[in-house]
Amino acid sequence: MTGAVLIIDGAAIATVDGAGTEHSSGHLVVRDGRIATVGQGPAPAVEGARRVDGSGCLLTPGLVNTHHHLYQWATRAYAQQATLFEWLTELYPVWARVTEPVVGAAAAAGLAWLARSGCTTTTDHHYLFPRAAGDLLASTVEAARRIGLRFDPTRGSMDLGRSNGGLPPDEVVESLDAILDATGAAVERFHDPGPGSMMRVAVAPCSPFSVSTELLTESAALARSLGVRLHTHLAETLDEETYCRERYGCTPVEYLDKLGWLGADVWLAHAVHLAPAEIVRLGATGTGVAHCPSSNARLGSGIAPSRALLDAGAPVGLGVDGAASQEAGRLVEEMRQALYAARLRGGPAGLTARQSLAMATIGGARCLGRDDEIGSLEPGKLADLALWRLDGLGHAGIADPVAALVFGAAPPLELLTVAGSVVVERDELRTADEEALARDLGRASREVAHE
Ligand SMILES: [Zn+2]
């Protein structure tokens, strides 16, 4: 919306800036897709501006999703009583049947659903590239452009098939050379390192039990030579820890540390099973963690030490994770789930509502290396905004708007903007037709369910 001015007036505002500044009734002015001013009281008059009445609402930064597998939106509710390894073993053959249209439909629907739950920036960890399936990564990129979210896809990978001691069947893994070539090509094709970028690509070998040591090492070297970030799954289950001890003689964190895989350019999904010294190590190296409490609960994997990681100084963001292990896929609800998980582990002081909101916004932005431009409401940052309606039946009367958002049910989304452009308004997607997305998703899910 170059040149256009958007004003949100009369809303409670949680800026999530470094000082935790909040306004009981404030304004925010967007100019050229960035935040021009934010503060208490009414907005200044600007001729020709679009003015949104924010009374009864809470304005927060748009939420940042730090871990997802969008293609899984088409493979939900499989392996309903399974551990991670059992679940993967049941799903790999289903996933081997994904095609470009299936991934495109799943990604568009999954992104639309994320937008409807307050998300303005998401990553995607796509690690499955069956032969002759088409240009799967491009289909997720196209879906993100269509829905209008800021998108940091990763070029994921697996090269350790069952015949070499890995968990996935051989037919869903690629060769090391093919992976490195395709990863470099993906960065060249889609990565925009510039200011206000709508798309940045990261490098993401899947997990210690599905990729070789060589792939981890080479991926890190490639990412660092290209100046892009690194992502993988780590320390999700005790089965993974057993696997690493047997195969590599150390824990998953020790394994990555030995390979030079801890650092401020890395964020890890899950990090559930960590020794106290490993938490300190993640904090000291600035390694980010994508905390996925609903997925961890769904698979019975455990409760991540999110509060200890925060205390150690590690960036911690929230992730819905792939929809095959977290069928709800609503990012706003992960704030409450994160609060519950931290309190189940550490008692009622385990996490506050504001810490949970910070994880979902600035914490996620730090994981993606984007905290200079998103994750808080400050002048100069991108106008990625979520305006939550809190005066309805579900929230009316709760004096603390941040508590209403985090402790309460997911509120209606009055407005969601990415760089000031409207994506959701009054709980409806404005960039695509939801019914058409749902029909395409149903078709894609049926297609992949049957050989
Ligand atoms: Zn995952």
Boltz pocket constraint, residues with backbone or C-beta under 6 A from the ligand:
constraints:
  - pocket:
      binder: B
      contacts: [[A, 67], [A, 68], [A, 69], [A, 125], [A, 233], [A, 269], [A, 321], [A, 322]]
      max_distance: 6.0
